[in-house]
Amino acid sequence: MAFDVDGARRVVARILDDKLEVWRDGAGRTDDVLDETTGRLVPPPPDEELVWNGLGAVMPFGRPAITRPVGGSVAVEPPTTDYQAVLPVDAPALRRDDVVRVAGSVRPGGPRDPQLIGRRFRYSDEAVGTYSVVRIVRVQVID
């Protein structure tokens, strides 16, 4: 039985319903300036460039599947700041410290998780996995 890439793309397209943006700070943190009042490093504006935008998904890391719970069952998952971003394979490869922003959702009936809209995540790890149509990477909440 041959693998049907087009069929896989159609199935995955139902999961890729978040509007994502990938931002990159070309100079890294080396050009940031210390704000002596707050004690924080502040990037000079404009300091980031948009390197990709398109449909993807951001969901808690280790989520088993997008399924309904079995009637009456309770699953307790520990709180985490680790999430996974699912990107199409044609999205550019991410670099350490790239920022993934959830800009919106095209999901019928509203976003999978409305609290993720507008949130930013830092790419901090190598890819969790690359498959025929998607790349899954670990990201962490920054705001």
ZINORRA-V789914 format. One record per run of one state. SS is the DSSP state (H for helix, E for strand, L for the rest). FROM is the first residue (numbers start at 1). LEN is the number of residues. Records with the same first field share a line. If there is no record, write none. Layout:
# ZINORRA-V789914
SS=FROM-LEN / FROM-LEN
This chain:
# ZINORRA-V789914
L=1-4 / 14-4 / 25-8 / 36-4 / 43-6 / 61-21 / 89-10 / 106-8 / 117-3 / 131-3 / 142-2
H=5-9 / 114-3
E=18-7 / 33-3 / 40-3 / 49-12 / 82-7 / 99-7 / 120-11 / 134-8
